[in-house]
Amino acid sequence: MSTSKRPVAYVVTHHPRTTQTFITAEIEELRRRGHRVEVFALNQPGPGQIRTDADRLEVASTTYLKAAGIAVVLGSLRRAIGASPIGFTRTACRAVRSAGTDARRMLWRLFHFVEAVLVWDRCRDHGIAVVHAHFGQSPSTVAWLATSLGRSSGSGPTELVVTVHCGSEIEDVAETIPELKARDATAIVAVSDHTRSQLMRHVPAELWNRLRVIRCGIDLSDFRFQPRPLHDIPTVLFVGRLATVKGTSLLIDAVARLRAAGRSVRLEIVGGGPLEGELRRRAEGLDWVDFMGELHPAQVRERLVEADIFCLPSLDEGIPVSIMEAMAVGTPVVATAVAGVPELAIDRRTALVVPAGNADELSIALDRLLDDPELVERLRNAARERVELLHDASSNLSELIALLAGPGT
């Protein structure tokens, strides 16, 4: 097989997952360019994640590490020991040592090591040298140990690339060990300058040249710019995982303030997650809140086009793809000044940006957009230009794929 078409392994938390379309886009583009991609997911898809024939095909071709049967695990362990008893032992010891003196963390590292052996085994069978992990927590630990085993044993994968989306992924450095991963990695990819700066806090300066910024992107041909006037009863749209970090409850409070001030405005909430039940209970009796559940990406695009304002009141983020998508179709954005968001959502230039955790400021920003069509027009035009400049998938994916699969891809 030529080096330009070499195979690649991905290690992720779940696959497929509607909130991780950026991962699916990378995998699809690699395959479109002729590369074999083996996908390893720690967890099986949750309820409602499998909606299309394409999803079912992805499930059939994905190795779910936590679901591996005991016979499969024992077989992989036996082959790893047989390939290199010394390499196996060195890597297992390295996994344990990386946990420090915390007994619970040692146990989890051993679980990660067993999962890594499964990755190593399949990669060795398919001649895969490079493993790409998304997220700085468990997926990258498994990938790190799989490539460590490859180097120690003299067979299997040896090249590690990790993509980190936001600083919170690595804030527990004893758990996420960013320095050890950076020392072994070909590159640690950050999706924003802010994320790279957080990595720099925990990685020695001599390794900073391994920290690369490659931004997530969207296929702009799927997101046609469609500016339009406000509806008679405007809709504010939220798209994201229903978890505390997304600040969705603050958005409900902000829209409630607008309603109390006499604004006829509705709120659509797209997504699912651990906070969904609590949010639904909180919104009982509020006929202006609609919970749409998790939608397929094509349905999300429809909601973005129909919405009058997109609002993401997050308390922590990387750079959300949902903001890129909203800006691309011409929906004005209200966002919070967290992490890498201001690199795309620039206050009063491409969006209205407010302090995180403040429902009053959210309400004021939403109210301003509802009252000022000239501001909306200015923001939406500049936002589309910004997305085209920084988040065009055709160029961003080429940069990532060249890193993973070699130049000329």
Secondary structure, DSSP 8 states (H G I E B T S, - for coil): --GGG--EEEEEEESS-TT-HHHHHHHHHHHHTT--EEEEEEE---TT---SHHHHHHHHHEEEGGG--HHHHHHHHHHHHHH-HHHHHHHHHHHHHTTTT-HHHHHHHHHHHHHHHHHHHHHHHTT--EEEEESTTHHHHHHHHHHHHHHHHTSS--EEEEEE--GGGGSSHHHH-HHHHHHH-SEEEESSHHHHHHHHHHS-GGGGGGEEE----B-GGGS--------SS-EEEEES--SGGGTHHHHHHHHHHHHHTT---EEEEE---TTHHHHHHHTTT-TTEEEEES--HHHHHHHHHH-SEEEE--SS-S--HHHHHHHHHT--EEEE--TTGGGTS-BTTTBEEE-TT-HHHHHHHHHHHHH-HHHHHHHHHHHHHHHHHH-BHHHHHHHHHHHHH-TT-
